[in-house]
Amino acid sequence: MNRPLYVLVYPSRLFAAHWSFWTPYPDASGQESDIGDRIHVTGDRLNGFQYEYVQNYNVREDKRKPISFPI
């Protein structure tokens, strides 16, 4: 089964743009739900970067209100 892939862009005053990848899980009817897997990297050049794979991430409950773009 193919799942759609989105880029999530998070508004920030500190950075021009912060983003991650997100792929929603299908709901019982096969439609996209608000919950899915998120692939994300945190850190900086001086201290290094850390890869994060977040399961059951609910895009609608994130207080940063990311904007999603399908790719």
C-alpha positions as CSV (number, residue, x, y, z in Angstrom):
1,M,0.0,0.0,0.0
2,N,1.3,3.4,-1.0
3,R,1.1,6.2,1.6
4,P,1.3,9.9,0.7
5,L,4.3,12.0,1.8
6,Y,4.1,15.6,3.0
7,V,6.6,18.3,3.9
8,L,5.6,20.1,7.1
9,V,6.9,23.6,7.4
10,Y,6.9,25.2,10.9
11,P,6.6,28.9,11.3
12,S,9.5,30.3,13.3
13,R,11.0,33.7,14.2
14,L,14.4,32.2,14.8
15,F,14.8,30.3,11.5
16,A,13.8,31.1,7.9
17,A,11.9,27.7,7.9
18,H,12.0,24.5,9.8
19,W,10.5,21.4,8.2
20,S,10.1,17.7,8.5
21,F,8.6,14.8,6.5
22,W,5.2,13.3,7.5
23,T,3.2,10.4,6.1
24,P,-0.3,9.9,7.5
25,Y,-1.8,6.6,8.5
26,P,-5.0,5.5,6.7
27,D,-8.1,5.5,8.8
28,A,-10.7,2.7,8.9
29,S,-12.2,3.8,5.6
30,G,-8.8,4.1,3.9
31,Q,-8.7,7.9,3.9
32,E,-5.8,9.9,5.3
33,S,-5.9,10.5,9.1
34,D,-4.3,13.3,11.1
35,I,-1.9,10.8,12.7
36,G,1.2,9.3,11.0
37,D,4.9,9.0,11.0
38,R,7.2,12.0,11.2
39,I,10.9,12.1,10.1
40,H,12.8,14.9,11.6
41,V,16.3,16.1,12.3
42,T,17.3,18.4,15.2
43,G,20.5,20.2,16.1
44,D,23.0,22.5,14.6
45,R,26.4,22.5,12.8
46,L,28.3,23.2,16.0
47,N,26.8,20.5,18.2
48,G,25.8,18.0,15.6
49,F,22.5,16.7,14.4
50,Q,20.2,14.0,15.7
51,Y,17.7,12.0,13.6
52,E,14.2,11.5,15.0
53,Y,11.6,9.1,13.8
54,V,8.3,9.9,15.5
55,Q,5.4,7.4,15.3
56,N,1.8,8.4,16.0
57,Y,2.5,12.1,15.4
58,N,-0.8,14.0,15.3
59,V,-0.3,17.0,12.9
60,R,-3.5,18.7,14.2
61,E,-2.4,18.6,17.8
62,D,1.0,20.3,17.2
63,K,0.7,23.8,18.7
64,R,3.2,25.2,16.1
65,K,0.5,24.7,13.4
66,P,2.7,23.4,10.6
67,I,1.7,24.0,7.0
68,S,1.7,20.8,4.9
69,F,2.7,20.4,1.3
70,P,2.2,17.1,-0.6
71,I,5.2,15.8,-2.5
